[in-house]
């Protein structure tokens, strides 16, 4: 198992004592439970990226340390980037929201440093027994696409295009 640590203060220190290390099998915290989630993908100009919206009874619309994962940008400047935005405007690769009891609209942040043709698609819906409609709204073209029935392709020009705030 691995983990990431995000510093939340100046000059932080992380100490792992020798006794915490092991070479034998320890407790595995992963379960076989399939979480209820939606996977989205953006692809284009030889790059792709994914974002996940997960439904959990203990999650909130804001960033939750226990349930969400912040989006980490690629070191490659030409990489394509997609994330959902929490209510407190955090870019998330995994955005856990409360269980779905009504229609939900989430801002979708997409970015690229390359002009070209890009496609946003639904990779899948997991752990949800009821039929679910996932649609994408392009606020620039006023187009709404049912991602259950196909992907959405658009052209992105660097100058004057507002890609990050374009979708929901």
Residue frames as qw, qx, qy, qz and C-alpha x, y, z in Angstrom:
[[0.000, 0.889, 0.458, 0.000, 0.00, 0.00, 0.00],
 [0.421, 0.140, 0.000, 0.896, 1.12, 3.53, -0.64],
 [0.098, -0.857, -0.463, 0.204, -0.03, 6.99, 0.28],
 [0.329, 0.570, 0.046, 0.751, 0.50, 10.66, -0.46],
 [0.378, -0.597, -0.428, 0.564, 1.05, 13.33, 2.17],
 [0.186, 0.752, 0.220, 0.593, -0.02, 16.94, 1.66],
 [0.368, -0.102, -0.415, 0.826, 1.65, 19.50, 3.89],
 [0.154, -0.812, -0.491, -0.275, -0.73, 21.86, 5.66],
 [0.396, -0.892, -0.003, 0.219, 1.81, 24.08, 7.44],
 [0.335, 0.848, -0.400, 0.097, 5.13, 25.78, 6.79],
 [0.139, 0.562, -0.789, 0.207, 8.24, 23.60, 7.22],
 [0.893, -0.225, 0.063, -0.384, 6.35, 20.35, 7.90],
 [0.005, -0.469, 0.881, -0.062, 8.10, 17.20, 9.09],
 [0.915, -0.035, -0.174, -0.361, 6.97, 13.64, 8.46],
 [0.117, -0.517, 0.827, -0.186, 8.59, 11.02, 10.65],
 [0.921, -0.024, -0.270, -0.280, 8.15, 7.28, 10.18],
 [0.464, -0.620, 0.614, -0.153, 9.77, 5.34, 12.97],
 [0.204, 0.361, -0.892, -0.178, 11.67, 2.17, 12.15],
 [0.282, 0.097, 0.888, -0.350, 9.10, 0.15, 14.14],
 [0.576, 0.487, 0.225, -0.616, 6.39, 1.24, 11.67],
 [0.445, 0.509, -0.616, -0.405, 8.16, -0.49, 8.78],
 [0.767, -0.101, 0.604, -0.190, 7.53, -4.12, 7.99],
 [0.199, 0.371, -0.768, -0.484, 8.41, -6.72, 5.41],
 [0.109, 0.222, 0.967, -0.061, 5.49, -9.00, 6.28],
 [0.168, -0.497, -0.608, -0.596, 1.90, -8.72, 5.16],
 [0.043, 0.087, 0.499, -0.861, -0.07, -6.24, 7.25],
 [0.326, 0.554, 0.652, -0.401, -3.69, -5.21, 7.41],
 [0.153, 0.212, 0.581, 0.771, -5.18, -4.51, 4.01],
 [0.174, 0.381, 0.421, -0.805, -7.69, -1.68, 4.27],
 [0.363, 0.144, -0.506, -0.769, -9.21, -2.14, 0.82],
 [0.579, 0.147, 0.685, -0.417, -12.58, -3.88, 0.76],
 [0.234, 0.161, 0.845, 0.453, -14.36, -5.81, -1.98],
 [0.222, 0.725, 0.530, -0.380, -17.28, -3.38, -1.82],
 [0.370, 0.369, 0.441, 0.730, -17.90, -1.63, -5.13],
 [0.010, -0.474, -0.300, 0.828, -18.50, 2.07, -4.46],
 [0.407, 0.764, 0.500, 0.010, -21.20, 3.86, -6.41],
 [0.251, -0.602, 0.239, 0.719, -19.37, 6.03, -8.93],
 [0.627, 0.758, 0.178, -0.029, -19.18, 7.60, -12.38],
 [0.591, -0.329, 0.363, 0.641, -15.93, 7.68, -14.41],
 [0.434, 0.881, 0.098, -0.162, -15.32, 10.46, -16.96],
 [0.695, -0.147, 0.360, 0.605, -12.50, 10.78, -19.48],
 [0.325, 0.889, -0.077, -0.312, -11.13, 13.55, -21.66],
 [0.728, -0.097, 0.484, 0.476, -8.87, 12.67, -24.57],
 [0.488, 0.863, 0.126, 0.038, -7.27, 14.49, -27.44],
 [0.269, 0.867, -0.397, 0.137, -3.96, 15.51, -28.98],
 [0.676, 0.257, -0.657, 0.211, -2.38, 12.18, -27.88],
 [0.047, 0.185, -0.691, 0.697, -3.22, 12.72, -24.18],
 [0.550, -0.489, -0.542, -0.407, -6.05, 11.66, -21.86],
 [0.012, -0.213, 0.644, -0.735, -7.10, 12.06, -18.24],
 [0.435, -0.437, -0.760, -0.206, -9.88, 10.81, -15.96],
 [0.229, -0.285, 0.403, -0.839, -12.08, 12.08, -13.14],
 [0.335, -0.292, -0.896, 0.004, -14.41, 10.18, -10.81],
 [0.434, -0.376, 0.131, -0.808, -17.61, 11.24, -9.07],
 [0.356, -0.089, -0.912, 0.181, -18.37, 8.93, -6.15],
 [0.532, -0.539, -0.177, -0.628, -21.49, 8.74, -4.00],
 [0.467, -0.045, -0.760, 0.450, -21.07, 8.20, -0.25],
 [0.396, -0.746, -0.516, -0.143, -23.51, 8.80, 2.60],
 [0.548, -0.655, -0.177, 0.489, -20.89, 10.56, 4.75],
 [0.456, 0.147, 0.243, 0.844, -19.54, 12.87, 2.01],
 [0.083, 0.773, 0.301, -0.553, -20.38, 16.55, 1.64],
 [0.567, 0.786, 0.203, 0.140, -20.39, 18.90, -1.35],
 [0.038, -0.924, 0.380, -0.009, -17.17, 20.55, -0.08],
 [0.525, 0.463, -0.697, 0.153, -13.71, 18.94, -0.06],
 [0.841, -0.474, 0.126, -0.228, -13.62, 16.02, 2.42],
 [0.033, -0.661, 0.749, -0.020, -10.22, 14.73, 3.54],
 [0.564, -0.124, 0.794, -0.188, -11.72, 11.29, 4.13],
 [0.684, 0.431, 0.577, -0.115, -13.52, 10.85, 0.81],
 [0.512, 0.854, 0.012, -0.090, -12.08, 13.14, -1.89],
 [0.742, -0.161, 0.261, 0.597, -8.78, 13.25, -3.76],
 [0.090, 0.838, -0.113, -0.526, -7.30, 16.51, -5.01],
 [0.804, 0.573, 0.092, 0.127, -6.30, 16.58, -8.65],
 [0.527, -0.565, 0.352, 0.528, -2.56, 16.54, -9.18],
 [0.515, 0.798, -0.136, -0.281, -1.42, 18.27, -12.35],
 [0.924, 0.184, 0.105, 0.317, 0.97, 16.52, -14.70],
 [0.422, -0.612, 0.259, 0.617, 4.54, 17.71, -15.03],
 [0.397, 0.203, 0.623, 0.643, 4.09, 17.51, -18.81],
 [0.130, 0.363, 0.108, -0.916, 2.86, 20.95, -19.93],
 [0.364, 0.094, -0.575, -0.727, 1.01, 19.47, -22.93],
 [0.067, -0.189, -0.969, 0.145, -1.01, 16.98, -20.82],
 [0.408, -0.449, -0.427, -0.670, -4.79, 17.11, -20.89],
 [0.055, 0.012, -0.708, 0.703, -6.47, 17.69, -17.51],
 [0.477, -0.452, -0.461, -0.596, -10.01, 17.01, -16.25],
 [0.177, -0.094, -0.758, 0.620, -11.42, 17.42, -12.72],
 [0.268, -0.740, -0.548, -0.283, -14.72, 18.10, -11.06],
 [0.071, 0.426, -0.317, 0.844, -14.99, 21.09, -8.74],
 [0.291, -0.433, -0.772, 0.364, -16.24, 20.77, -5.18],
 [0.105, -0.892, -0.421, -0.125, -18.60, 23.39, -3.76],
 [0.379, -0.853, 0.101, 0.344, -15.56, 25.12, -2.23],
 [0.521, 0.818, -0.209, -0.126, -13.88, 25.14, -5.70],
 [0.456, -0.516, 0.704, 0.171, -11.25, 22.46, -5.08],
 [0.630, 0.434, -0.525, -0.373, -10.17, 20.61, -8.25],
 [0.664, -0.285, 0.645, -0.249, -10.73, 16.91, -7.54],
 [0.288, 0.269, -0.848, -0.354, -9.79, 13.70, -9.32],
 [0.312, -0.361, -0.879, 0.004, -12.20, 11.84, -6.99],
 [0.258, -0.248, 0.130, -0.925, -15.15, 13.94, -5.90],
 [0.211, -0.322, -0.912, 0.142, -17.30, 12.17, -3.31],
 [0.317, -0.252, -0.031, -0.914, -20.72, 13.70, -2.89],
 [0.500, -0.032, 0.647, -0.576, -23.70, 12.69, -0.72],
 [0.357, 0.230, 0.899, 0.108, -25.84, 9.77, -1.86],
 [0.100, -0.043, -0.474, -0.874, -27.81, 10.64, -4.95],
 [0.171, 0.481, 0.781, -0.358, -31.44, 11.48, -4.13],
 [0.337, 0.847, 0.248, -0.327, -31.99, 14.24, -6.68],
 [0.673, 0.656, 0.051, 0.338, -30.48, 15.74, -9.83],
 [0.555, -0.649, 0.126, 0.505, -26.92, 16.95, -9.34],
 [0.553, 0.797, -0.011, 0.243, -24.94, 19.43, -11.44],
 [0.679, -0.546, 0.142, 0.470, -21.17, 19.61, -10.96],
 [0.274, 0.890, -0.289, -0.222, -18.79, 22.05, -12.64],
 [0.930, 0.064, 0.212, 0.294, -16.26, 20.18, -14.76],
 [0.100, -0.871, 0.345, 0.336, -12.79, 21.73, -15.09],
 [0.878, 0.266, 0.271, 0.291, -10.92, 20.81, -18.28],
 [0.064, -0.902, 0.286, 0.316, -7.60, 22.19, -19.43],
 [0.856, 0.174, 0.260, 0.411, -5.00, 21.73, -22.14],
 [0.182, -0.730, 0.235, 0.616, -2.09, 23.79, -23.40],
 [0.209, -0.073, 0.757, 0.615, -2.61, 22.46, -26.92],
 [0.550, 0.328, -0.008, -0.768, -5.29, 23.63, -29.33],
 [0.158, 0.130, -0.921, -0.331, -7.15, 20.83, -31.06],
 [0.689, -0.224, -0.398, -0.562, -10.05, 18.42, -30.95],
 [0.079, -0.224, 0.832, -0.501, -10.99, 16.86, -27.59],
 [0.611, -0.269, -0.612, -0.424, -13.55, 14.28, -26.53],
 [0.321, -0.274, 0.644, -0.638, -15.27, 13.88, -23.16],
 [0.643, -0.066, -0.674, -0.358, -16.78, 10.46, -22.57],
 [0.733, -0.430, 0.298, -0.435, -18.40, 8.36, -19.88],
 [0.239, 0.403, -0.884, 0.012, -16.11, 5.43, -19.08],
 [0.467, -0.226, -0.853, -0.053, -18.64, 3.77, -16.84],
 [0.533, -0.504, 0.152, -0.662, -21.11, 3.75, -14.00],
 [0.497, 0.095, -0.838, 0.202, -20.29, 1.30, -11.20],
 [0.171, -0.157, -0.784, 0.575, -22.10, 0.11, -8.09],
 [0.377, 0.198, 0.181, -0.887, -25.41, 1.72, -9.04],
 [0.322, 0.228, 0.918, 0.021, -28.35, -0.61, -9.64],
 [0.362, 0.750, 0.446, -0.329, -30.81, 1.96, -10.96],
 [0.562, 0.534, 0.311, 0.550, -30.51, 3.47, -14.45],
 [0.276, -0.735, -0.085, 0.614, -28.72, 6.83, -14.35],
 [0.516, 0.779, 0.203, 0.293, -28.55, 9.56, -16.97],
 [0.505, -0.524, 0.100, 0.678, -25.21, 11.37, -17.16],
 [0.461, 0.797, 0.285, 0.265, -25.28, 14.46, -19.34],
 [0.513, -0.247, 0.054, 0.821, -22.68, 17.09, -20.17],
 [0.212, 0.928, 0.301, -0.065, -23.49, 20.74, -20.82],
 [0.537, 0.110, 0.145, 0.824, -21.14, 22.81, -22.97],
 [0.042, -0.793, -0.380, 0.475, -21.91, 26.36, -21.83],
 [0.119, -0.428, 0.381, 0.811, -20.08, 27.87, -24.82],
 [0.149, -0.022, -0.743, -0.652, -22.16, 26.11, -27.48],
 [0.590, -0.043, 0.293, -0.751, -25.27, 25.55, -25.29],
 [0.679, 0.144, -0.659, -0.288, -25.09, 21.85, -26.19],
 [0.631, -0.358, 0.565, -0.392, -26.30, 19.15, -23.82],
 [0.561, 0.317, -0.734, -0.214, -25.06, 15.63, -24.56],
 [0.893, -0.314, 0.160, -0.280, -26.35, 12.40, -23.01],
 [0.051, 0.640, -0.766, -0.019, -23.02, 10.67, -22.28],
 [0.684, -0.041, 0.696, -0.214, -24.84, 7.36, -21.74],
 [0.766, 0.528, 0.362, -0.058, -25.45, 7.29, -25.51],
 [0.701, 0.530, 0.057, 0.473, -22.15, 8.66, -26.78],
 [0.539, -0.355, -0.108, 0.756, -19.26, 11.01, -26.20],
 [0.162, 0.960, 0.183, -0.134, -18.95, 14.75, -26.83],
 [0.674, 0.052, 0.199, 0.710, -16.26, 16.11, -29.15],
 [0.049, 0.977, 0.159, -0.132, -15.35, 19.78, -29.34],
 [0.633, 0.476, -0.071, 0.607, -12.62, 22.00, -30.74],
 [0.487, -0.790, -0.134, 0.346, -10.46, 23.97, -28.35],
 [0.479, 0.674, -0.055, 0.559, -8.54, 27.08, -29.46],
 [0.561, -0.213, -0.422, 0.679, -6.08, 28.47, -26.96],
 [0.071, 0.049, -0.065, 0.994, -6.75, 32.18, -27.45],
 [0.420, -0.125, -0.037, -0.898, -10.03, 33.38, -25.98],
 [0.676, -0.205, -0.653, -0.272, -11.36, 29.93, -25.14],
 [0.404, -0.509, 0.451, -0.611, -12.68, 29.46, -21.60],
 [0.653, 0.057, -0.748, -0.105, -12.18, 25.71, -21.38],
 [0.183, 0.046, -0.808, 0.558, -11.83, 25.51, -17.56],
 [0.311, 0.218, 0.502, -0.777, -15.29, 27.01, -16.92],
 [0.353, 0.154, -0.557, -0.736, -16.92, 25.57, -20.02],
 [0.529, -0.120, -0.793, -0.277, -18.64, 22.38, -18.80],
 [0.391, -0.217, 0.618, -0.647, -21.05, 21.09, -16.18]]
